[in-house]
Amino acid sequence: MAEEYSVFLDDEKSVEEVAERLKGLLGLRSVADASSRDDEVGLRGADGALEFLVHRNWHVLVDPEPGEVQAIDAYPVQVDVWYGGDEAVQEREARLVFEKLAGAGEAMLLVRDVTDLVAAYLPGVGTHNFADGVTMDEPDLEQWRDWVIGVG
């Protein structure tokens, strides 16, 4: 099974507004009936192999217990990125999307399988690539604290 990559964005706009911005920025088109939920928008690249699902970050812990803080908690929008086929191509495509979105100037995280941090972008600071195995969970907090918004 291919890995799943997600970009978590610091964006308070509606899912629909974020999807429209992504369409313009990345040259995507809407996918009819990509989801049965009203709060999700499906998008697809021109070649049809690159797919996106834009939705609210379902993984947020609003009031985490001690030891449960996650790097993604302050990022309200999640964009899942899939590319059919080879996993190396999947990762490359997800990174390209991340880099293009970083150019738009929003704080964001690139996460693999909603577990491992791959990269972070902070406006005015730049991009940081994490070592393999750094999770988005509190035990790895010291490795990501300076690259994640909303962490005191």
DAHU-V970846 format. One line per field, one symbol per residue. ss: DSSP state (H for helix, E for strand, - for the rest). psi: psi as a letter, one per 20 degrees, with the letter a starting at -180 (. if undefined). burial: b if it has 9 or more other C-alpha atoms within 8 Angstrom, else e. Layout:
BEGIN
ss->???
psi->???
burial->???
END
This chain:
BEGIN
ss->----EEEEE-----HHHHHHHHHHHH--EE---------EEEEE-----EEEEEEE-------------EHHHH--EEEEEEE---HHHHHHHHHHHHHHHH-----EEEEE---EEEEEEE---EEEE-----E-EHHHHHHHHHH-----
psi->pqqpqqppqnpirrggggggghgghjlrqqopkiqiqhkqppqqrhiihpqqoprqoijpogmqrpijpqhihjoippoppqoqbphhgggggghggggghhiikqprqpppklgppgqqpppigaqppqqpiorjrhhjghhigijpqjp.
burial->eeebbbbbbbbeeebeebbeebbebbbbbbbeebeeeeebbbbbbeeebbbbbbbbbeebbeeeeeebbbbbbbbbbbbbbbbeeeeebbbebbbebbebbbeeebbbbbbbbbbbbbbbbbbeeeeeebeeebbbbbebbeebbebbeeee
END
